[in-house]
Amino acid sequence: MALLIRSRQLLKEKGLSPDVDISSICKTAGVSRKTGYQWAKKHGSENHERQKELEQQLVRLQMEHNRLKKDYKWVSVQNKGRKLAWEIHHVDELLALKKNRSTPPTDKKR
């Protein structure tokens, strides 16, 4: 998209019509038509390679995202199980009783 926008800007700056042919573009740039096509092929393939790299990175990130979602679900189920076990065995109540029964700290004189 950025390439298209920039090319439109360049056409405007050089005073060319948006419907200009390749020969006129190359002439305005000061290169032969053959050189223009060589540049287009070279830079087009570089952009294509970059696009492939970005697509591969996107696939890797999507796979990682799916793996993390799966791991999150598993951990979430485990946490719910632990909470249920604490509830069934009244662990919170036992901890509260233990806390209330504990002896207050004594001040040790030095």
MARPANU-464573 format. One record per residue: x, z, y of N, C-alpha, C in turn; chain. Coordinates in nm, 4 decimals, padded with zeros to 6 digits. Atoms other than C-alpha are relative to their C-alpha. Example, Ala and Ser with C-alpha at 12.3 -4.5 7.8 and 13.67 -1.06 7.14 Angstrom:
2
<pt <00.0890, 00.0000, -00.1190>, <01.2300, 00.7800, -00.4500>, <00.0900, 00.0000, 00.1200>, "A">
<pt <-00.0820, -00.0060, -00.1190>, <01.3670, 00.7140, -00.1060>, <-00.0770, 00.0730, 00.1090>, "A">
//
This chain:
110
<pt <00.0832, 00.0000, -00.1181>, <00.0000, 00.0000, 00.0000>, <00.0886, 00.0000, 00.1257>, "A">
<pt <-00.0896, -00.0072, -00.1156>, <00.2805, 00.0900, 00.2398>, <00.0676, -00.1356, 00.0242>, "A">
<pt <-00.0639, 00.1308, -00.0110>, <00.4452, -00.2441, 00.1672>, <-00.0943, -00.1004, 00.0668>, "A">
<pt <00.0975, 00.0915, -00.0601>, <00.1271, -00.4324, 00.2565>, <-00.0185, 00.0286, 00.1492>, "A">
<pt <00.0176, -00.0382, -00.1401>, <00.0797, -00.2388, 00.5788>, <00.1224, -00.0429, 00.0814>, "A">
<pt <-00.1228, 00.0367, -00.0718>, <00.4432, -00.2917, 00.6780>, <00.0104, -00.1511, 00.0167>, "A">
<pt <-00.0088, 00.1462, -00.0118>, <00.4235, -00.6636, 00.6042>, <-00.0959, -00.0520, 00.1065>, "A">
<pt <00.0944, 00.0396, -00.1053>, <00.1145, -00.6951, 00.8264>, <00.0589, 00.0308, 00.1383>, "A">
<pt <-00.0614, -00.0366, -00.1271>, <00.2995, -00.5132, 01.1034>, <00.1101, -00.1002, 00.0373>, "A">
<pt <-00.1072, 00.0969, -00.0254>, <00.5975, -00.7471, 01.0677>, <-00.0559, -00.1352, 00.0410>, "A">
<pt <00.0623, 00.1271, -00.0376>, <00.3718, -01.0517, 01.0812>, <-00.0449, 00.0039, 00.1458>, "A">
<pt <00.0453, -00.0145, -00.1391>, <00.2202, -00.9204, 01.4053>, <00.1183, -00.0014, 00.0959>, "A">
<pt <-00.1170, -00.0082, -00.0870>, <00.5608, -00.8394, 01.5541>, <00.0645, -00.1366, 00.0206>, "A">
<pt <-00.0639, 00.1323, -00.0075>, <00.6913, -01.1892, 01.4781>, <-00.0954, -00.1055, 00.0541>, "A">
<pt <00.0968, 00.0937, -00.0564>, <00.3744, -01.3485, 01.6138>, <-00.0538, -00.0990, -00.1008>, "A">
<pt <00.0488, 00.0901, 00.1041>, <00.2709, -01.5023, 01.2820>, <-00.1431, 00.0341, -00.0391>, "A">
<pt <00.1377, -00.0178, 00.0464>, <-00.0814, -01.5503, 01.1527>, <00.0016, 00.0698, -00.1369>, "A">
<pt <00.0069, -00.0635, 00.1322>, <-00.1871, -01.3351, 00.8522>, <-00.0088, -00.1023, -00.1131>, "A">
<pt <00.0148, 00.1038, 00.1018>, <-00.2530, -01.6641, 00.6689>, <00.1211, -00.0936, -00.0059>, "A">
<pt <-00.1197, 00.0837, -00.0068>, <00.0989, -01.7996, 00.7249>, <00.0537, -00.0278, -00.1412>, "A">
<pt <-00.0542, 00.0360, 00.1323>, <00.2684, -01.9817, 00.4339>, <00.1413, 00.0550, -00.0174>, "A">
<pt <-00.1311, -00.0556, 00.0358>, <00.5898, -01.8748, 00.2586>, <00.1126, -00.0685, 00.0774>, "A">
<pt <-00.1054, 00.0740, -00.0715>, <00.8002, -02.1464, 00.4205>, <00.0145, 00.0502, 00.1434>, "A">
<pt <-00.0049, -00.0480, -00.1388>, <00.7078, -02.0246, 00.7700>, <00.0581, 00.1407, 00.0071>, "A">
<pt <-00.0550, -00.1367, 00.0030>, <00.7859, -01.6640, 00.6786>, <00.1503, -00.0051, -00.0164>, "A">
<pt <-00.1442, 00.0105, 00.0245>, <01.1280, -01.7609, 00.5421>, <00.0719, -00.0579, 00.1215>, "A">
<pt <-00.0608, 00.0620, -00.1189>, <01.1995, -01.9802, 00.8465>, <00.0134, 00.1024, 00.1123>, "A">
<pt <-00.0025, -00.1035, -00.1037>, <01.1100, -01.6929, 01.0816>, <00.1064, 00.1052, -00.0307>, "A">
<pt <-00.1014, -00.0985, 00.0396>, <01.3370, -01.4601, 00.8828>, <00.1402, -00.0589, 00.0034>, "A">
<pt <-00.1313, 00.0650, -00.0089>, <01.6183, -01.7142, 00.9048>, <00.0646, -00.0220, -00.1348>, "A">
<pt <-00.0536, 00.0237, 00.1346>, <01.6552, -01.7738, 00.5319>, <-00.0729, -00.1201, -00.0597>, "A">
<pt <00.0655, 00.1129, 00.0672>, <01.5785, -02.0633, 00.3016>, <-00.1159, 00.0526, -00.0856>, "A">
<pt <00.1143, -00.0368, 00.0838>, <01.2616, -02.0675, 00.0968>, <00.0488, 00.0543, -00.1343>, "A">
<pt <-00.0558, -00.0426, 00.1287>, <01.4699, -02.0340, -00.2217>, <00.0519, 00.1439, 00.0097>, "A">
<pt <-00.0521, -00.1357, -00.0210>, <01.6459, -01.7253, -00.0826>, <-00.1149, 00.0995, 00.0159>, "A">
<pt <00.1172, -00.0870, -00.0165>, <01.3109, -01.5801, 00.0215>, <-00.0613, 00.0379, -00.1334>, "A">
<pt <00.0559, -00.0291, 00.1327>, <01.1794, -01.6126, -00.3328>, <00.0947, 00.0877, -00.0823>, "A">
<pt <-00.0970, -00.0835, 00.0718>, <01.5023, -01.4628, -00.4709>, <-00.0116, 00.1458, 00.0470>, "A">
<pt <00.0160, -00.1354, -00.0535>, <01.4631, -01.1631, -00.2406>, <-00.1296, 00.0633, -00.0502>, "A">
<pt <00.1299, -00.0511, 00.0453>, <01.0974, -01.1275, -00.3328>, <00.0072, 00.0415, -00.1468>, "A">
<pt <-00.0120, -00.0318, 00.1431>, <01.1841, -01.1385, -00.7022>, <00.0825, 00.1271, -00.0198>, "A">
<pt <-00.0892, -00.1158, 00.0134>, <01.4681, -00.8874, -00.6639>, <-00.0705, 00.1284, 00.0430>, "A">
<pt <00.0629, -00.1206, -00.0524>, <01.2777, -00.6392, -00.4498>, <-00.1317, 00.0310, -00.0696>, "A">
<pt <00.1233, -00.0205, 00.0761>, <00.9564, -00.6916, -00.6422>, <00.0290, 00.0684, -00.1323>, "A">
<pt <-00.0341, -00.0611, 00.1289>, <01.1298, -00.6017, -00.9690>, <00.0458, 00.1442, 00.0194>, "A">
<pt <-00.0407, -00.1384, -00.0278>, <01.2850, -00.2914, -00.8091>, <-00.1232, 00.0874, 00.0186>, "A">
<pt <00.1234, -00.0756, -00.0200>, <00.9406, -00.1797, -00.6964>, <-00.0744, 00.0154, -00.1316>, "A">
<pt <00.0668, -00.0067, 00.1303>, <00.8033, -00.2616, -01.0406>, <00.0648, 00.1069, -00.0877>, "A">
<pt <-00.0706, -00.1026, 00.0779>, <01.0726, -00.0464, -01.2045>, <-00.0346, 00.1399, 00.0499>, "A">
<pt <00.0354, -00.1299, -00.0593>, <00.9992, 00.2386, -00.9651>, <-00.1425, 00.0377, -00.0384>, "A">
<pt <00.1392, -00.0241, 00.0381>, <00.6283, 00.2019, -01.0400>, <-00.0076, 00.0458, -00.1452>, "A">
<pt <-00.0023, -00.0393, 00.1412>, <00.7017, 00.2240, -01.4143>, <00.0479, 00.1450, -00.0144>, "A">
<pt <-00.0531, -00.1364, 00.0048>, <00.9084, 00.5397, -01.3600>, <-00.1060, 00.1008, 00.0446>, "A">
<pt <00.1047, -00.0899, -00.0495>, <00.6272, 00.6968, -01.1586>, <-00.1135, 00.0145, -00.1007>, "A">
<pt <00.1060, -00.0057, 00.1010>, <00.3708, 00.6073, -01.4248>, <00.0428, 00.0851, -00.1185>, "A">
<pt <-00.0513, -00.0807, 00.1107>, <00.5912, 00.7595, -01.6965>, <00.0030, 00.1479, 00.0376>, "A">
<pt <-00.0023, -00.1381, -00.0467>, <00.6376, 01.0734, -01.4894>, <-00.1416, 00.0566, 00.0039>, "A">
<pt <00.1397, -00.0438, -00.0034>, <00.2607, 01.0936, -01.4383>, <-00.0493, 00.0326, -00.1405>, "A">
<pt <00.0415, -00.0253, 00.1384>, <00.2030, 01.0681, -01.8147>, <00.0612, 00.1307, -00.0501>, "A">
<pt <-00.0660, -00.1249, 00.0423>, <00.4588, 01.3450, -01.8769>, <-00.0673, 00.1216, 00.0642>, "A">
<pt <00.0645, -00.1112, -00.0699>, <00.2960, 01.5665, -01.6147>, <-00.1402, 00.0260, -00.0535>, "A">
<pt <00.1334, -00.0178, 00.0571>, <-00.0500, 01.5048, -01.7593>, <00.0085, 00.0680, -00.1364>, "A">
<pt <-00.0180, -00.0635, 00.1308>, <00.0750, 01.5972, -02.1064>, <00.0343, 00.1477, 00.0161>, "A">
<pt <-00.0380, -00.1390, -00.0272>, <00.2367, 01.9133, -01.9707>, <-00.1207, 00.0789, 00.0494>, "A">
<pt <00.1205, -00.0650, -00.0513>, <-00.0841, 01.9981, -01.7831>, <-00.0967, 00.0322, -00.1139>, "A">
<pt <00.0891, -00.0231, 00.1139>, <-00.2906, 01.9573, -02.1001>, <00.0525, 00.1103, -00.0910>, "A">
<pt <-00.0597, -00.1048, 00.0839>, <-00.0462, 02.1745, -02.2956>, <-00.0194, 00.1373, 00.0650>, "A">
<pt <00.0169, -00.1265, -00.0706>, <-00.0621, 02.4459, -02.0286>, <-00.1452, 00.0464, -00.0014>, "A">
<pt <00.1421, -00.0373, 00.0082>, <-00.4430, 02.4365, -02.0266>, <-00.0327, 00.0565, -00.1377>, "A">
<pt <00.0221, -00.0470, 00.1371>, <-00.4427, 02.4773, -02.4048>, <00.0606, 00.1401, -00.0188>, "A">
<pt <-00.0649, -00.1310, 00.0086>, <-00.1951, 02.7673, -02.3822>, <-00.0805, 00.1053, 00.0763>, "A">
<pt <00.0792, -00.0930, -00.0804>, <-00.4057, 02.9284, -02.1087>, <-00.1249, 00.0434, -00.0763>, "A">
<pt <00.1202, -00.0338, 00.0773>, <-00.7170, 02.9091, -02.3258>, <00.0330, 00.1009, -00.1092>, "A">
<pt <-00.0396, -00.0887, 00.1090>, <-00.5316, 03.0751, -02.6129>, <00.0295, 00.1407, 00.0526>, "A">
<pt <-00.0331, -00.1300, -00.0585>, <-00.3962, 03.3558, -02.3948>, <-00.1269, 00.0689, 00.0489>, "A">
<pt <00.1261, -00.0549, -00.0482>, <-00.7400, 03.4033, -02.2407>, <-00.0805, 00.0602, -00.1154>, "A">
<pt <00.0709, -00.0518, 00.1189>, <-00.8955, 03.4447, -02.5863>, <00.0669, 00.1280, -00.0488>, "A">
<pt <-00.0723, -00.1198, 00.0438>, <-00.6249, 03.6943, -02.6826>, <-00.0308, 00.1181, 00.0926>, "A">
<pt <00.0285, -00.1083, -00.0954>, <-00.6838, 03.8976, -02.3652>, <-00.1422, 00.0523, -00.0164>, "A">
<pt <00.1376, -00.0446, 00.0232>, <-01.0593, 03.9056, -02.4261>, <-00.0078, 00.0846, -00.1253>, "A">
<pt <-00.0036, -00.0772, 00.1242>, <-00.9897, 04.0279, -02.7790>, <00.0580, 00.1388, 00.0220>, "A">
<pt <-00.0606, -00.1310, -00.0290>, <-00.7645, 04.3059, -02.6515>, <-00.0960, 00.0886, 00.0784>, "A">
<pt <00.0962, -00.0781, -00.0792>, <-01.0221, 04.4149, -02.3932>, <-00.1129, 00.0508, -00.0875>, "A">
<pt <00.1072, -00.0408, 00.0907>, <-01.2896, 04.4218, -02.6610>, <00.0478, 00.1110, -00.0924>, "A">
<pt <-00.0546, -00.1038, 00.0886>, <-01.0663, 04.6258, -02.8925>, <00.0121, 00.1334, 00.0745>, "A">
<pt <-00.0104, -00.1224, -00.0792>, <-00.9976, 04.8782, -02.6143>, <-00.1381, 00.0614, 00.0192>, "A">
<pt <00.1366, -00.0471, -00.0220>, <-01.3701, 04.8994, -02.5481>, <-00.0546, 00.0634, -00.1274>, "A">
<pt <00.0506, -00.0505, 00.1282>, <-01.4555, 04.9479, -02.9178>, <00.0634, 00.1344, -00.0339>, "A">
<pt <-00.0724, -00.1226, 00.0365>, <-01.1927, 05.2181, -02.9649>, <00.0040, 00.1020, 00.1137>, "A">
<pt <00.0120, -00.0912, -00.1142>, <-01.2706, 05.3855, -02.6293>, <00.1373, 00.0431, 00.0534>, "A">
<pt <-00.1364, -00.0292, -00.0442>, <-00.9073, 05.3637, -02.5231>, <00.0009, 00.0497, 00.1445>, "A">
<pt <00.0037, -00.0440, -00.1400>, <-00.9896, 05.3972, -02.1531>, <-00.0410, 00.1462, 00.0107>, "A">
<pt <00.0451, -00.1393, -00.0027>, <-01.1767, 05.7205, -02.2185>, <00.1093, 00.0933, -00.0525>, "A">
<pt <-00.1077, -00.0826, 00.0560>, <-00.8922, 05.8557, -02.4333>, <00.1150, 00.0158, 00.0998>, "A">
<pt <-00.1065, -00.0090, -00.1004>, <-00.6384, 05.7744, -02.1639>, <-00.0405, 00.0912, 00.1152>, "A">
<pt <00.0479, -00.0865, -00.1077>, <-00.8545, 05.9447, -01.9003>, <00.0060, 00.1455, -00.0422>, "A">
<pt <-00.0065, -00.1379, 00.0507>, <-00.8821, 06.2587, -02.1184>, <00.1446, 00.0486, -00.0046>, "A">
<pt <-00.1414, -00.0371, 00.0091>, <-00.5089, 06.2604, -02.1796>, <00.0561, 00.0283, 00.1393>, "A">
<pt <-00.0478, -00.0187, -00.1362>, <-00.4432, 06.2261, -01.8078>, <-00.0498, 00.1327, 00.0565>, "A">
<pt <00.0578, -00.1255, -00.0487>, <-00.6769, 06.5203, -01.7305>, <00.0604, 00.1210, -00.0701>, "A">
<pt <-00.0552, -00.1117, 00.0766>, <-00.5206, 06.7383, -02.0020>, <00.1477, 00.0239, 00.0293>, "A">
<pt <-00.1439, -00.0158, -00.0213>, <-00.1654, 06.6837, -01.8944>, <00.0256, 00.1161, 00.0953>, "A">
<pt <-00.0333, -00.1158, -00.0804>, <00.0014, 06.9848, -01.7443>, <00.0611, -00.0455, 00.1313>, "A">
<pt <-00.0578, 00.0388, -00.1290>, <00.0886, 06.9703, -01.3801>, <00.1514, 00.0198, -00.0008>, "A">
<pt <-00.1464, -00.0156, -00.0015>, <00.4552, 06.9241, -01.3074>, <00.0377, 00.1348, 00.0633>, "A">
<pt <-00.0469, -00.1293, -00.0517>, <00.6374, 07.2485, -01.2530>, <00.1193, -00.0227, 00.0897>, "A">
<pt <-00.1149, 00.0078, -00.0901>, <00.8804, 07.2990, -00.9703>, <00.1128, 00.0790, -00.0610>, "A">
<pt <-00.1174, -00.0661, 00.0547>, <01.2161, 07.3785, -01.1140>, <00.0880, 00.0424, 00.1147>, "A">
<pt <-00.0894, -00.0463, -00.1051>, <01.4307, 07.5925, -00.8945>, <00.1432, -00.0228, -00.0425>, "A">
<pt <-00.1400, 00.0280, 00.0318>, <01.7897, 07.5039, -00.8743>, <00.0859, 00.1164, 00.0232>, "A">
//
